[in-house]
Amino acid sequence: MLLVAAIVLLLLLLAIGSHVAVAMGLVTTGLILMLDGVPATVIAQTAFKSVNSYPLMAIPMFVLAGNLMMRGNIAGLMIELIGSIVRAVRGGLALTVLIACVFFAAISGSSVGSAAAIGAATVDGLRREEYPARFSAGIVAVGGTLGLMIPPSLGFILIGAIVGLPVDKLFVAGIVPGLLEAALLMGAVVYLSRRHGYGTTTRRADLAGFVRRTPKALPALVMPVLIMGSIYTGYLTPTEVSAFAAAYAALLCLLVYRSVDPAGVWSAVRDSLLQTTMIFAVVMGGSLIGFVLARMGVSAQLVAGIDALEMSAWQFLLLANVILLVLGMFLDGVAMIVLTAPLLFPMATALGINPIHFAVIMVANVEIATLTPPVGLNLFVMSGIAKLPVHEVVRGVAPFYGVRLTALMLITYVPAIALLLV
């Protein structure tokens, strides 16, 4: 009964606009104080321990690297290079946008950051080539979600820190699913563009322009290779790579492209600090919830309930996807991971599901959550950039929901997709 009252209070606090970290902290602090034999000092100890984590230290550096690359207009450089070849086909600029999203995903680790960077560089160009405004906003919003699956992914870093999985293996596991999602989205973009006659560019591929632009773009192009190569070979840990990525991004923007001045770097550092603080606050609130649930024996009871129901692995995966899709309508990705990972992973492990595979499934659900109203963050980002009402962005995203759900089912029920490179 006490737990039910706490859940209701948490939902009420969220409904009146409280920040999710504040709501979780207040509710769980009250619960801990009501538990017998638990000193109040546990609250501070548990919260501090949750963020005193070596893997989590990768988050601020990857966030900073993404912010620097966004301010340095690296997205525009990639659009010009990729467009030299791809824009020769119908829907080529829209296809260029998605390929650029794949590139930016490989350096930022953030869905919102990818959408903001690519959207700022492409929305006006899409409109000039007679793509509908809502379609333009939709493809950038959907493409931005790839930043959560393609490494380095902040979602995988969080899951690894919370559940205790190696972040480097999670990164590697996200490569094939991320490329699969990108391929399905590209196919959908080409089909829709041809069916509706979107886009006006049908000239031949500009091979000379591609060759001319490649030397300038090369320093940025090698960044994803350096990041994943260092992790895959074991030369650097993900946390070490994050620091390298931030330093490399600063070097590119300050000295190579000279697209950001020292004041711009300081602004990126400040924004990154604020974003990281928000993420860590949610992690601390979630750690308190995890402590309370463990103390009350909820996790053990849920595992026992799964055993009693004799639920098979495929049934549990279907149920988990439904739960995560529904929660994604009301929670942002960080809160979803922090709240559900401590509960769902023990149940998945008890049924023999590979935890790395389940982590990829969870991230795939978080990707969809960023596109799901009323709280989908990418919808609001593109609403601001494209200067459209949110419901118009939702209409632009609508044709791609089926694609994302198809990818989710493939990732869920074909484990080899996630485990191929692990």
DAQUITA-V830547 format. One record per residue. N is the residue number from 1. RES is the residue in three letters. SS is DSSP state (a for helix, b for strand, c for the rest). PSI is psi in radians with two decimals (none if undefined). Layout:
n=[N N]
res=[RES RES]
ss=[SS SS]
psi=[PSI PSI]
//
This chain:
n=[1 2 3 4 5 6 7 8 9 10 11 12 13 14 15 16 17 18 19 20 21 22 23 24 25 26 27 28 29 30 31 32 33 34 35 36 37 38 39 40 41 42 43 44 45 46 47 48 49 50 51 52 53 54 55 56 57 58 59 60 61 62 63 64 65 66 67 68 69 70 71 72 73 74 75 76 77 78 79 80 81 82 83 84 85 86 87 88 89 90 91 92 93 94 95 96 97 98 99 100 101 102 103 104 105 106 107 108 109 110 111 112 113 114 115 116 117 118 119 120 121 122 123 124 125 126 127 128 129 130 131 132 133 134 135 136 137 138 139 140 141 142 143 144 145 146 147 148 149 150 151 152 153 154 155 156 157 158 159 160 161 162 163 164 165 166 167 168 169 170 171 172 173 174 175 176 177 178 179 180 181 182 183 184 185 186 187 188 189 190 191 192 193 194 195 196 197 198 199 200 201 202 203 204 205 206 207 208 209 210 211 212 213 214 215 216 217 218 219 220 221 222 223 224 225 226 227 228 229 230 231 232 233 234 235 236 237 238 239 240 241 242 243 244 245 246 247 248 249 250 251 252 253 254 255 256 257 258 259 260 261 262 263 264 265 266 267 268 269 270 271 272 273 274 275 276 277 278 279 280 281 282 283 284 285 286 287 288 289 290 291 292 293 294 295 296 297 298 299 300 301 302 303 304 305 306 307 308 309 310 311 312 313 314 315 316 317 318 319 320 321 322 323 324 325 326 327 328 329 330 331 332 333 334 335 336 337 338 339 340 341 342 343 344 345 346 347 348 349 350 351 352 353 354 355 356 357 358 359 360 361 362 363 364 365 366 367 368 369 370 371 372 373 374 375 376 377 378 379 380 381 382 383 384 385 386 387 388 389 390 391 392 393 394 395 396 397 398 399 400 401 402 403 404 405 406 407 408 409 410 411 412 413 414 415 416 417 418 419 420 421 422]
res=[MET LEU LEU VAL ALA ALA ILE VAL LEU LEU LEU LEU LEU LEU ALA ILE GLY SER HIS VAL ALA VAL ALA MET GLY LEU VAL THR THR GLY LEU ILE LEU MET LEU ASP GLY VAL PRO ALA THR VAL ILE ALA GLN THR ALA PHE LYS SER VAL ASN SER TYR PRO LEU MET ALA ILE PRO MET PHE VAL LEU ALA GLY ASN LEU MET MET ARG GLY ASN ILE ALA GLY LEU MET ILE GLU LEU ILE GLY SER ILE VAL ARG ALA VAL ARG GLY GLY LEU ALA LEU THR VAL LEU ILE ALA CYS VAL PHE PHE ALA ALA ILE SER GLY SER SER VAL GLY SER ALA ALA ALA ILE GLY ALA ALA THR VAL ASP GLY LEU ARG ARG GLU GLU TYR PRO ALA ARG PHE SER ALA GLY ILE VAL ALA VAL GLY GLY THR LEU GLY LEU MET ILE PRO PRO SER LEU GLY PHE ILE LEU ILE GLY ALA ILE VAL GLY LEU PRO VAL ASP LYS LEU PHE VAL ALA GLY ILE VAL PRO GLY LEU LEU GLU ALA ALA LEU LEU MET GLY ALA VAL VAL TYR LEU SER ARG ARG HIS GLY TYR GLY THR THR THR ARG ARG ALA ASP LEU ALA GLY PHE VAL ARG ARG THR PRO LYS ALA LEU PRO ALA LEU VAL MET PRO VAL LEU ILE MET GLY SER ILE TYR THR GLY TYR LEU THR PRO THR GLU VAL SER ALA PHE ALA ALA ALA TYR ALA ALA LEU LEU CYS LEU LEU VAL TYR ARG SER VAL ASP PRO ALA GLY VAL TRP SER ALA VAL ARG ASP SER LEU LEU GLN THR THR MET ILE PHE ALA VAL VAL MET GLY GLY SER LEU ILE GLY PHE VAL LEU ALA ARG MET GLY VAL SER ALA GLN LEU VAL ALA GLY ILE ASP ALA LEU GLU MET SER ALA TRP GLN PHE LEU LEU LEU ALA ASN VAL ILE LEU LEU VAL LEU GLY MET PHE LEU ASP GLY VAL ALA MET ILE VAL LEU THR ALA PRO LEU LEU PHE PRO MET ALA THR ALA LEU GLY ILE ASN PRO ILE HIS PHE ALA VAL ILE MET VAL ALA ASN VAL GLU ILE ALA THR LEU THR PRO PRO VAL GLY LEU ASN LEU PHE VAL MET SER GLY ILE ALA LYS LEU PRO VAL HIS GLU VAL VAL ARG GLY VAL ALA PRO PHE TYR GLY VAL ARG LEU THR ALA LEU MET LEU ILE THR TYR VAL PRO ALA ILE ALA LEU LEU LEU VAL]
ss=[c a a a a a a a a a a a a a a c c c c a a a a a a a a a a a a a a a c c c c c c a a a a a a a a a a a c c c c c a a a a a a a a a a a a a a a c c a a a a a a a a a a a a a c c c c c a a a a a a a a a a a a a a a a a c c a a a a a a a a a a a a a a a a a a c c c c a a a a a a a a a a a a c a a a a c c c c a a a a a a a a a a a c c a a a a a a a a a a a a a a a a a a a a a a a a a a a a a a c c c c c c c c c c a a a a a a a a a a a a a a a a a a a a a a a a a a c c c c c a a a a a a a a a a a a a a a a a a a c c c c c a a a a a a a a a a a a a a a a a a a a a a a a a a a a a a a a a a c c a a a a a a a a a a a a c c c a a a a a a a a a a a a a a a c c c c c a a a a a a a a a a a a a a a a a a c c c c a a a a a a a a a a a a a a a c c c c c c c a a a a a a a a a a c c c a a a a a a a a a a a a a a a a a a a a a a a a c c a a a a c c c]
psi=[-0.70 -0.70 -0.69 -0.76 -0.67 -0.70 -0.76 -0.76 -0.72 -0.78 -0.65 -0.74 -0.71 -0.65 -0.53 0.09 0.18 2.52 2.48 -0.62 -0.72 -0.77 -0.81 -0.73 -0.78 -0.82 -0.83 -0.57 -0.75 -0.72 -0.75 -0.71 -0.40 -0.28 2.40 2.38 0.23 1.97 2.69 -0.42 -0.33 -0.55 -0.91 -0.72 -0.76 -0.75 -0.78 -0.75 -0.56 -0.55 -0.11 1.12 2.28 -0.81 -0.64 -0.36 -0.20 -0.42 -0.92 -0.60 -0.71 -0.65 -0.75 -0.74 -0.77 -0.74 -0.69 -0.77 -0.58 -0.78 -0.46 0.09 0.59 -0.54 -0.76 -0.66 -0.74 -0.64 -0.77 -0.75 -0.90 -0.71 -0.43 -0.59 -0.87 -0.52 0.07 -0.24 2.79 2.29 0.31 -0.68 -0.69 -0.68 -0.67 -0.70 -0.79 -0.70 -0.68 -0.61 -0.66 -0.78 -0.85 -0.56 -0.57 -0.01 -0.29 -0.66 0.13 2.33 -0.85 -0.73 -0.72 -0.80 -0.73 -0.77 -0.86 -0.69 -0.77 -0.52 -0.25 -0.38 -0.79 -0.70 -0.67 -0.72 -0.67 -0.49 0.36 0.53 2.40 2.50 -0.75 -0.58 -0.73 -0.83 -0.64 -0.78 -0.59 -0.72 -0.77 -0.77 -0.60 -0.48 -0.37 -0.36 -0.30 -0.42 -0.81 2.20 2.64 2.20 2.23 -0.54 -0.77 -0.62 -0.76 -0.83 -0.77 -0.71 -0.66 -0.76 -0.36 0.51 2.61 2.15 -0.61 -0.68 -0.63 -0.73 -0.84 -0.66 -0.44 -0.17 -0.99 -0.81 -0.69 -0.75 -0.62 -0.82 -0.75 -0.74 -0.74 -0.72 -0.69 -0.72 -0.71 -0.68 -0.79 -0.75 -0.85 -0.68 -0.74 -0.67 -0.71 -0.02 0.54 2.53 2.61 -0.16 2.06 0.33 3.01 2.78 2.38 1.38 -0.68 -0.71 -0.65 -0.81 -0.68 -0.63 -0.36 -0.82 -0.69 -0.64 -0.27 -0.78 -0.63 -0.63 -0.55 -0.18 -0.86 -0.62 -0.76 -0.72 -0.98 -0.58 -0.72 -0.67 -0.82 -0.65 -0.18 0.17 -0.64 2.61 2.82 -0.64 -0.72 -0.69 -0.62 -0.72 -0.70 -0.74 -0.74 -0.74 -0.71 -0.72 -0.73 -0.71 -0.79 -0.87 -0.60 -0.79 -0.67 -0.98 -0.34 0.74 -0.09 2.36 3.02 -0.61 -0.65 -0.64 -0.76 -0.69 -0.70 -0.69 -0.78 -0.81 -0.69 -0.68 -0.76 -0.75 -0.72 -0.69 -0.72 -0.78 -0.80 -0.57 -0.71 -0.69 -0.73 -0.75 -0.70 -0.59 -0.63 -0.68 -0.75 -0.71 -0.79 -0.79 -0.68 -0.72 -0.64 -0.06 0.36 -0.76 -0.80 -0.66 -0.66 -0.74 -0.73 -0.65 -0.68 -0.74 -0.73 -0.61 -0.19 0.76 2.34 2.93 -0.74 -0.59 -0.73 -0.74 -0.69 -0.78 -0.74 -0.72 -0.74 -0.78 -0.81 -0.64 -0.68 -0.80 -0.56 -0.31 -0.36 -0.22 2.61 2.97 -0.73 -0.82 -0.68 -0.83 -0.82 -0.67 -0.68 -0.48 -0.80 -0.40 -0.77 -0.61 -0.75 -0.65 -0.72 -0.75 -0.67 -0.47 0.10 0.26 2.29 2.18 -0.56 -0.73 -0.76 -0.58 -0.70 -0.69 -0.77 -0.75 -0.65 -0.64 -0.66 -0.65 -0.81 -0.61 -0.57 -0.17 0.00 2.09 2.73 0.00 0.05 1.97 -0.69 -0.51 -0.75 -0.64 -0.84 -0.45 -0.73 -0.72 -0.77 -0.11 0.89 2.64 2.65 -0.67 -0.47 -0.66 -0.69 -0.72 -0.59 -0.58 -0.47 -0.78 -0.27 -0.11 -0.71 -0.67 -0.79 -0.67 -0.63 -0.79 -0.70 -0.76 -0.70 -0.78 -0.64 -0.81 0.06 1.44 -0.47 -0.46 -0.73 -0.49 0.08 -0.73 -0.11 none]
//
